[in-house]
Amino acid sequence: MQTIKHVLTLTLMVTFVFSCKNEKSPEVKTVKIETEVAKELDPNATYAKAEFTIDGMTCQIGCAATIQKKISKMDGVKSATVDFDRKLAMVEYNEAKVTPTTLEEAVTKVSDTYKVSDMKMVEGFSVK
């Protein structure tokens, strides 16, 4: 019994000795933070609003969010929202830089399964 106590005591002491770090300097980690550069909007530009239906979306995160992100990054797009439940995209864009055709091409470039239909110019976006 006493041998077991000595072995356990020795094991605990060895564990404490080797598990303690005597480093005086803290570990330094470099973290890269990416910030989105805000788009500069042309105050003299004419902005139009368009709504269109996107068929072929199967999920909110993979489909709708990806399409929304792709359209939002286009040069000349002021805002873009894709509503998965209504299969509706609402985009405000600079008419000099973006056309309805380029919006449709941006959607179909994400995937061939997405089809744009019912493209219409609107004064204000429809709400649920």
ZIVENHU-V392497 format. One record per residue. RES is the residue in one letter. PSI is psi in degrees with one decimal (999 if undefined). D_LAST is the distance of its C-alpha to the last C-alpha in Angstrom with 1 decimal. Layout:
# ZIVENHU-V392497
RES,PSI,D_LAST  RES,PSI,D_LAST
This chain:
# ZIVENHU-V392497
M,-40.1,76.9  Q,-30.6,77.9  T,-39.8,77.2  I,-41.4,73.7  K,-42.7,73.2  H,-40.4,74.6  V,-44.0,72.4  L,-42.8,69.3  T,-45.1,70.3  L,-41.0,71.1  T,-44.6,67.8  L,-42.8,65.8  M,-43.4,67.8  V,-40.8,67.3  T,-45.8,63.5  F,-40.5,63.3  V,-45.4,65.4  F,-18.3,63.5  S,-20.9,60.0  C,134.3,60.5  K,131.4,59.7  N,31.1,61.9  E,132.4,59.7  K,-22.3,59.8  S,137.1,57.2  P,157.1,53.5  E,132.8,51.6  V,125.7,49.8  K,138.2,46.5  T,126.2,44.9  V,125.5,41.1  K,123.1,39.4  I,122.1,36.2  E,129.8,34.1  T,141.3,32.1  E,132.3,29.7  V,126.6,31.0  A,138.1,28.6  K,137.6,28.1  E,122.0,29.9  L,138.0,28.0  D,116.8,30.1  P,-19.8,29.8  N,-1.2,31.3  A,155.4,28.9  T,119.1,26.6  Y,135.7,23.0  A,157.6,20.7  K,134.1,17.1  A,145.0,16.3  E,141.1,13.5  F,156.3,14.8  T,139.9,14.5  I,113.5,16.6  D,149.7,18.3  G,-6.0,20.7  M,137.5,18.8  T,-11.6,19.9  C,160.8,18.7  Q,-47.1,16.6  I,-48.3,19.6  G,-39.4,22.0  C,-66.2,20.0  A,-44.1,16.7  A,-37.1,18.4  T,-43.3,21.5  I,-44.3,20.0  Q,-43.5,18.0  K,-42.4,21.4  K,-45.9,23.3  I,-41.2,21.4  S,-31.0,21.4  K,-7.8,25.1  M,140.6,25.8  D,124.9,28.1  G,-7.9,26.3  V,122.8,22.7  K,-44.2,21.4  S,152.8,18.1  A,135.1,16.2  T,132.6,13.1  V,118.5,12.8  D,108.0,9.9  F,-42.3,12.1  D,-39.5,10.0  R,-3.8,8.6  K,41.2,12.0  L,133.7,10.8  A,137.0,12.8  M,118.7,12.5  V,133.9,16.1  E,127.0,18.0  Y,160.2,21.7  N,120.0,25.2  E,-23.9,26.2  A,-23.0,29.8  K,-24.9,29.2  V,142.8,26.3  T,164.1,25.7  P,-33.5,23.2  T,-42.5,26.0  T,-31.8,26.3  L,-44.5,22.7  E,-41.6,23.1  E,-38.3,26.4  A,-39.5,25.0  V,-46.0,22.5  T,-20.2,25.3  K,-26.0,27.8  V,-45.0,25.9  S,146.9,26.6  D,-15.0,27.8  T,-16.6,25.5  Y,130.9,22.4  K,129.2,22.0  V,136.0,20.0  S,167.7,19.2  D,43.8,17.5  M,125.8,18.1  K,146.1,17.4  M,138.3,18.0  V,157.2,15.5  E,-38.5,16.2  G,151.7,12.9  F,144.8,10.0  S,149.3,6.8  V,160.2,3.8  K,999,0.0
